[in-house]
Structure formats: structure tokens, C-alpha cells
Amino acid sequence: MNKLLASTCLMFSLLGGISVANAAECGTVTIASMNWQSAEVLSNIDKIILNEGYGCQAEITVGDTVPTITSMAEKGQPDIAPEAWVDLLPDVVKRGVDEGKLVQAATALPDGGVQGWWIPKYVADEHPDIKSIGDVLKHPELFPDPEDSSKGAIYNGPQGWGGTVVTAQLYKAFGAEKAGFTLVDTGSAAGLDGSVAKAYERKKGWVGYYWSPTALLGKYEMVKLEAGVPADAAEWKRCNTVADCPDPKPNAWPVDHVVTLVAKPFSEKAGPDVMGYLNNRSWSNETVNKLMAWMTENQASGEEGAKHFLKDSADVWSKWVSPQAAEKIKASL
């Protein structure tokens, strides 16, 4: 009996030692939470999983794309940027990776950040021939301008958004005005969302700029229009994204690459289990859209959204972590 007790005590002592060692290995972690909903909830998911599953001491720091990625590349802080839209700072990211200051972990959104022109799914179902921007421009009567029903309307975002500039340039490039469409300035993000909601409630035609992942596309099913032309990266940079460029050409909206960035010093001390998680953790736009729709409807914070996801979607996140970590996380909830 004494030998059995001794063996049992030794086993628990070793397990405790492993747990302490893992916690010490991971240590303090700073996670950047960007100022939009999907990034906010993902940073909180990372915090809970790293703390509860891997014994880290993770804290969230508020940031934004440019200052966060630049700081990581130059100063090694914060430790993790869960949702980094790297195409916004390609030179900084490339230099950080090349100089060994940044490590690119999982592709946070395998679908990418998707921007473009969208129509409601009920319109697409009723008119299966409408698949591209060119198809829409043949039917202004299906997308009536609220101010002049003899014309069609293309809804744009508010001033100051990159997507608003591109939409205005594509409006010119595809000859939408000649096709009988006006470009509607929605004035704000709320105005843009309101135009979609109003169309959906009345089952009316709508076409305009939007992006994914977003709560709105989790609530309202929308279909992204094809450009009908091949993507031309040089032309996109030359004119499609430049407000005063006089001669934009039709172009396909590129998919933004959204990855998890890790500061090199943290990647070296974190250990294989933690980095294994950060290299595995990714989710689809559909999953994120539905979660953000729930958060919006329930006025939930990023932390509340993270806990809801971890309780409700174990089939998704349990594939990101080790079985031992999964049990600890479930127990903590």
C-alpha cells in the first residue's frame, strides 16, 4: 500500500511538474485585439484557450492593424496578432518575416477577407442568370433607385473606406451610369447596413458594396457577384484603388489574406503545444458570420462571444487543441 501511495504521489508530482513547466514555458502573453468584431472575439478565444488549456498568463491589448503589425516587426510586442490583414502592410510583414522578427502562423480565415458587390440570395434564386456585375447591369429594373425608380441603384459605403473608393472606380470602369444605375452614398456604416436590412425585410432588389466576415452577412444571406474579368493586381494598384484615377478598368476584387502573426521571441519560448494551437487555429467566414450575428443580436462583448463559441462549437475548436487541453477548456466553461 505504501508503495502504491508513493507511486501515486510521484505520478501526480510529475504531472504537476509538467503543468507548471508548461505554464512557465508559455508565461505572460500579450494578444492584440483589433477594433472590429471578428478580431475582438478571436483574441478573446485565444486568451481563454491559452490560459485554460495551456497554462499561459494571456492578456489582451487593444490595437489596430498598422501600429500593431509595425510594433511586432520592430519591437517584438505584442506577442500575437490573431487576425492580421497582411495585405494592408505587405512590405512591413515581408521585412519582419525575412529579418526573423515575425512568424506567420495559421491562416486565420482560409476563405480570406472577402470584399465586393453583393445581391440578396432571394434575388439570386429568382434570377439564376444573374451571376456577375455585367449581368446586374443588364437589369436596372430589378434594383430600383429609391429616389428614381426608372434607374437602378448601386449602394456604396461611407467616405473614408477603401472599399468605397474601389466601388466608385468600378462603377466608372463597368459603365454602370450608362447602364442606367446611380451610385448611392449611404453616408455611414449604419446607413449601408440599414439599406440591406430594409431591402431584405421588403424582399426588394439590392446591389452594392459589402464584405465578409461580418455580422450582417451572418443574419442576411447574400451572394457575391463575379467580376466577369480576370484579376489584374497591377491595374488594381494603379487605378482601382486610387480615387482620382481617371481611367479605371474592370477588375476582380482580390481576396485579402488574413493570418495570425506571432512575434519571433514569443514563438521561441512558447513551446510546441502553444505554437501547435496557433498553427492550427482557423475558421470559416460562415462560422464567424454566424457568431457575430449572435453577438450583435445579444449585444455581446468579445469575451461573451468567445465563451458562447467555446460552449456551442466544441466540434470546431477541439480540432485546434490537444485532447488534454480540450478537457481543461471544457471544464473551465
matplotlib code that plots the C-alpha trace (Angstrom):
import matplotlib.pyplot as plt

x = [0.0, 2.8, 4.5, 1.2, 0.7, 4.3, 3.8, 0.6, 2.1, 5.1, 2.8, 0.8, 4.0, 5.4, 2.1, 2.1, 5.6, 4.8, 1.9, 4.0, 6.7, 4.3, 2.9, 6.4, 7.3, 4.4, 4.5, 2.9, 1.3, 0.0, -2.7, -3.7, -7.4, -8.2, -11.1, -13.6, -15.9, -14.3, -10.8, -12.2, -13.9, -10.9, -8.5, -10.8, -10.9, -7.2, -7.0, -9.3, -7.7, -4.1, -4.9, -7.2, -5.8, -2.1, -1.5, -0.5, -1.0, -2.6, -3.8, -5.5, -4.1, -6.2, -4.6, -5.2, -3.6, -0.9, 0.5, 0.2, 2.0, 4.6, 5.3, 5.6, 8.0, 10.2, 9.8, 8.5, 5.3, 2.5, 3.2, 0.2, -2.0, -4.8, -6.4, -3.8, -4.9, -1.4, -2.2, -2.6, 1.1, 2.8, 6.3, 6.3, 5.2, 7.7, 10.5, 9.6, 9.5, 12.7, 14.5, 13.3, 11.2, 7.8, 6.4, 3.3, 1.1, -2.3, -4.3, -7.0, -9.6, -8.9, -11.7, -9.8, -11.3, -13.8, -14.9, -17.0, -20.5, -23.3, -27.0, -29.6, -29.8, -33.5, -32.7, -30.0, -32.5, -35.2, -32.8, -30.2, -28.9, -27.5, -24.1, -21.8, -21.6, -22.3, -25.4, -26.7, -26.1, -28.5, -31.3, -31.6, -35.4, -34.6, -32.5, -34.6, -33.1, -35.3, -35.2, -35.9, -37.4, -36.6, -33.0, -31.1, -29.1, -25.7, -25.1, -21.7, -20.1, -19.3, -16.5, -13.1, -13.4, -11.1, -14.0, -15.9, -13.1, -12.9, -16.7, -16.8, -13.9, -15.6, -18.9, -17.0, -15.0, -18.0, -20.0, -22.8, -24.0, -24.5, -26.4, -28.9, -27.6, -26.9, -24.2, -25.9, -23.8, -25.2, -23.4, -22.3, -21.8, -25.2, -26.7, -25.2, -26.4, -29.9, -30.2, -29.6, -32.0, -34.7, -34.4, -34.4, -37.5, -39.4, -37.8, -36.7, -33.7, -30.4, -26.8, -23.8, -20.6, -20.1, -17.5, -17.1, -16.8, -19.5, -22.5, -24.8, -23.9, -24.5, -28.0, -28.9, -27.8, -26.1, -24.4, -21.1, -21.2, -18.4, -16.4, -16.6, -13.0, -9.6, -7.9, -5.1, -3.0, -1.0, -4.2, -5.8, -2.9, -2.6, -6.1, -8.9, -7.8, -6.9, -9.8, -8.7, -7.5, -9.4, -9.4, -10.2, -10.5, -12.9, -11.2, -11.8, -11.7, -8.7, -9.2, -7.4, -5.0, -5.9, -3.3, -2.1, 1.2, 3.4, 6.4, 9.5, 10.7, 7.4, 7.3, 10.7, 9.6, 6.0, 6.7, 5.4, 2.0, 1.1, 2.6, 0.8, -2.5, -1.6, -0.6, -3.9, -6.5, -8.6, -12.3, -14.5, -16.3, -19.6, -18.7, -17.5, -20.6, -23.0, -21.1, -21.0, -24.7, -25.4, -23.1, -24.9, -28.4, -27.4, -25.2, -22.4, -18.9, -15.9, -15.4, -19.1, -18.9, -15.8, -17.5, -20.6, -18.5, -16.5, -19.6, -21.6, -19.0, -16.7, -16.7, -14.9, -12.3, -11.5, -9.7, -7.3, -6.0, -4.6, -7.1, -5.7, -6.1, -9.7, -10.7, -9.3, -11.0, -14.4, -14.0, -13.3, -16.6]
y = [0.0, 2.4, 1.7, 2.3, 5.6, 6.6, 5.8, 7.7, 10.7, 10.5, 10.4, 13.5, 15.2, 14.6, 15.7, 18.8, 19.5, 19.2, 21.6, 24.1, 23.7, 24.3, 27.4, 28.7, 27.9, 29.9, 32.7, 36.1, 36.6, 39.8, 39.4, 42.2, 42.9, 44.9, 47.3, 45.2, 42.4, 39.3, 40.3, 41.1, 37.8, 35.8, 37.5, 36.5, 32.9, 32.8, 34.3, 31.7, 28.7, 29.7, 30.4, 27.5, 24.9, 25.7, 27.5, 30.8, 34.2, 35.9, 39.4, 41.4, 44.7, 47.0, 47.8, 48.3, 46.9, 49.3, 50.2, 46.6, 44.9, 47.6, 47.3, 43.5, 43.7, 46.4, 45.7, 42.2, 43.3, 42.4, 38.7, 37.6, 39.3, 36.8, 38.4, 40.3, 41.6, 41.4, 42.8, 46.2, 46.2, 43.7, 45.3, 45.5, 41.9, 40.6, 42.5, 41.3, 37.6, 38.0, 39.5, 36.8, 39.1, 37.8, 34.3, 33.6, 31.0, 29.8, 31.3, 32.8, 33.0, 30.3, 31.9, 35.2, 38.6, 38.9, 42.3, 43.0, 43.7, 41.5, 40.8, 39.1, 35.3, 35.5, 37.7, 35.2, 32.3, 34.1, 35.1, 32.4, 34.1, 36.9, 35.9, 38.8, 42.6, 42.6, 40.5, 43.0, 46.0, 44.5, 44.7, 48.1, 47.4, 44.7, 47.1, 50.3, 53.6, 54.7, 58.3, 57.4, 54.0, 54.4, 53.9, 51.2, 51.8, 50.6, 51.2, 52.4, 52.6, 55.8, 58.2, 57.2, 53.5, 51.9, 49.8, 53.0, 54.3, 50.9, 50.7, 54.3, 53.3, 50.1, 51.9, 54.0, 51.1, 48.9, 51.7, 51.5, 55.0, 54.4, 51.2, 53.2, 53.0, 55.7, 55.3, 55.8, 57.3, 55.6, 58.1, 55.7, 52.1, 52.2, 53.6, 50.9, 48.2, 49.8, 49.7, 46.0, 45.3, 47.4, 45.6, 42.2, 43.0, 44.0, 41.3, 44.0, 44.1, 45.4, 45.5, 47.2, 47.0, 44.7, 42.4, 39.2, 38.2, 40.4, 40.1, 41.4, 38.6, 36.1, 37.5, 38.1, 35.6, 37.4, 36.3, 37.9, 38.8, 37.6, 40.3, 38.6, 39.6, 38.1, 39.8, 42.3, 43.1, 45.9, 47.6, 47.3, 49.1, 51.7, 52.8, 50.8, 51.9, 55.5, 57.9, 60.4, 58.0, 59.0, 55.7, 52.7, 49.3, 46.5, 44.3, 41.4, 42.2, 40.4, 38.2, 39.7, 37.3, 37.1, 35.3, 35.0, 36.7, 35.8, 37.8, 35.6, 35.9, 34.5, 31.7, 30.5, 30.4, 29.3, 25.7, 23.2, 22.8, 26.5, 27.0, 23.9, 25.6, 28.9, 27.0, 25.0, 27.7, 28.9, 29.1, 29.8, 33.1, 31.3, 30.3, 33.8, 35.5, 33.4, 34.1, 37.8, 37.8, 36.2, 38.8, 41.7, 40.3, 39.8, 42.9, 40.6, 41.6, 39.9, 37.9, 36.9, 35.9, 33.8, 31.9, 31.3, 29.9, 27.7, 26.3, 26.0, 24.9, 22.3, 20.4, 23.3, 24.4, 21.0, 20.2, 23.1, 21.9, 18.7, 16.3, 17.3, 21.0, 20.4, 18.7, 21.6, 24.2, 22.4, 22.0, 25.8, 26.6]
z = [0.0, 0.9, -2.4, -4.2, -2.4, -3.2, -6.8, -7.0, -5.3, -7.7, -10.7, -9.6, -8.7, -12.2, -13.8, -11.6, -12.6, -16.3, -15.8, -14.0, -16.6, -19.4, -17.7, -17.1, -20.7, -22.1, -19.5, -20.0, -23.4, -25.0, -27.6, -29.9, -30.2, -33.3, -33.3, -35.3, -34.1, -35.7, -34.4, -31.0, -30.5, -31.9, -29.5, -26.6, -27.8, -27.9, -24.4, -22.9, -24.8, -23.9, -20.3, -19.6, -22.0, -21.8, -18.5, -20.1, -18.5, -21.5, -21.6, -24.3, -25.6, -27.8, -31.2, -34.9, -38.0, -38.8, -35.4, -34.1, -37.0, -37.2, -33.4, -33.7, -36.6, -34.9, -31.1, -30.8, -29.0, -28.7, -28.9, -31.1, -33.7, -34.2, -37.2, -39.2, -42.6, -44.0, -47.5, -45.9, -44.9, -47.3, -47.1, -43.3, -42.9, -45.5, -43.9, -40.5, -41.7, -43.7, -40.7, -38.4, -36.2, -37.3, -37.7, -39.8, -38.0, -39.1, -41.9, -39.6, -42.3, -45.0, -47.2, -46.8, -46.2, -49.0, -50.4, -53.4, -54.7, -53.4, -54.0, -51.7, -52.1, -52.8, -55.9, -57.0, -56.5, -58.5, -61.3, -61.7, -64.8, -62.7, -61.5, -62.4, -62.3, -66.0, -65.5, -62.9, -65.2, -67.7, -65.2, -63.5, -63.1, -60.5, -58.3, -58.3, -57.1, -54.1, -55.5, -59.1, -59.8, -63.6, -62.7, -60.8, -57.7, -56.5, -52.8, -51.7, -48.3, -46.4, -47.3, -45.9, -46.6, -49.1, -50.4, -51.1, -53.3, -55.2, -55.7, -57.1, -59.5, -60.6, -61.1, -63.7, -65.1, -65.7, -67.3, -64.6, -65.2, -68.9, -68.0, -66.0, -62.5, -59.9, -57.2, -53.8, -51.0, -47.8, -45.6, -42.8, -41.9, -40.3, -43.4, -45.5, -43.1, -43.0, -46.8, -46.8, -43.9, -45.5, -48.8, -47.0, -45.0, -48.1, -50.3, -52.8, -55.1, -53.7, -55.0, -53.5, -51.6, -48.6, -47.1, -45.1, -42.3, -40.8, -38.5, -41.2, -43.6, -40.8, -40.5, -44.1, -46.8, -49.6, -52.8, -54.0, -57.7, -60.0, -61.7, -65.1, -65.8, -64.6, -61.7, -62.6, -59.5, -61.3, -62.6, -59.1, -57.5, -60.4, -60.6, -59.0, -55.5, -56.4, -56.1, -58.7, -61.3, -64.4, -66.4, -64.2, -66.0, -65.0, -62.4, -60.0, -56.3, -54.7, -51.7, -48.6, -46.8, -43.1, -41.0, -37.4, -36.8, -33.8, -32.6, -33.0, -29.4, -28.1, -30.7, -29.4, -25.7, -26.2, -26.8, -29.4, -27.8, -27.8, -31.3, -32.5, -31.4, -33.1, -36.3, -36.3, -35.3, -38.3, -39.0, -42.0, -42.8, -42.4, -38.8, -38.0, -39.6, -37.5, -34.3, -35.0, -35.8, -32.4, -30.7, -32.4, -31.6, -27.9, -27.6, -26.5, -25.9, -27.4, -24.2, -24.1, -27.8, -27.1, -24.3, -26.4, -29.2, -26.9, -25.3, -28.5, -31.1, -29.5, -32.7, -34.4, -31.8, -30.3, -33.5, -32.8, -29.5, -27.9, -26.2, -22.8, -23.5, -24.8, -21.5, -19.4, -21.5, -21.3, -17.6, -17.2, -19.1]

ax = plt.figure().add_subplot(projection="3d")
ax.plot(x, y, z, "-o")
ax.set_aspect("equal")
plt.show()
